């Protein structure tokens, strides 16, 4: 598997994991709402769950959105081919 294929596979896996986590948290919020608890207890539990969701999903999203830097700008690798600039 080439480096680009590995990168794409990791991105796809992260996106799938985010989707699964979103669904898990959606079900958890539905369960909380279905319970016969007081408003204060529901609010506290919901806040904890929101913090947990953010801590679980944000690092995965940041990794997807992070720019890919493989070498310093202006440097050329032997396998890159022509750069389109005159020598």
C-alpha positions in Angstrom: 0.0 0.0 0.0 1.4 3.4 -1.0 1.9 6.2 1.5 -1.1 8.1 -0.1 -3.3 5.0 0.1 -2.4 4.6 3.8 -3.2 8.2 4.4 -6.6 7.8 2.7 -7.3 4.6 4.6 -6.5 6.3 7.9 -8.7 9.3 7.0 -11.6 7.0 6.0 -11.2 5.0 9.3 -11.2 8.2 11.3 -14.3 9.4 9.6 -16.1 6.1 10.2 -15.1 6.2 13.9 -16.4 9.7 14.2 -19.7 8.5 12.7 -19.9 5.6 15.1 -19.2 7.8 18.0 -21.8 10.4 16.9 -24.4 7.6 16.8 -23.3 6.2 20.2 -23.7 9.6 21.8 -27.0 10.2 20.0 -28.4 7.0 21.5 -27.0 8.0 24.9 -28.7 11.4 24.8 -32.0 9.7 23.8 -31.7 7.4 26.8 -31.1 10.3 29.1 -34.1 12.1 27.8 -36.3 9.0 28.2 -35.4 8.6 31.9 -37.7 10.0 34.6 -35.0 12.1 36.3 -35.2 15.6 37.6 -34.2 18.5 35.4 -31.0 19.2 37.4 -29.8 15.5 37.2 -30.5 15.4 33.4 -28.7 18.7 32.9 -25.6 17.5 34.9 -25.5 14.2 33.1 -26.0 15.8 29.7 -23.2 18.3 30.4 -20.9 15.4 31.3 -21.8 13.5 28.2 -21.2 16.6 26.0 -17.8 17.0 27.5 -17.1 13.3 26.9 -18.3 13.5 23.3 -16.0 16.5 22.7 -13.0 14.8 24.2 -13.7 11.7 22.1 -14.4 13.3 18.7 -12.3 16.5 18.6 -8.9 14.8 18.3 -10.1 12.6 15.5 -11.5 15.7 13.6 -8.3 17.7 14.2 -6.2 14.9 12.8 -8.4 14.8 9.6 -8.2 18.6 9.2 -4.5 18.8 10.0 -2.4 19.8 7.0 -0.2 17.1 5.6 3.5 18.3 5.8 6.0 15.8 4.5 8.9 18.0 3.8 9.8 21.7 4.0 8.4 24.0 1.3 10.7 24.4 -1.7 12.5 21.1 -1.2 12.2 18.5 -4.0 12.2 14.8 -3.6 13.6 12.5 -6.3 10.2 10.7 -6.7 8.1 13.8 -7.1 8.7 14.2 -10.9 8.8 17.6 -12.6 7.8 20.6 -10.5 6.8 22.8 -13.4 9.4 25.4 -12.7 12.4 26.3 -14.8 15.9 25.5 -13.3 
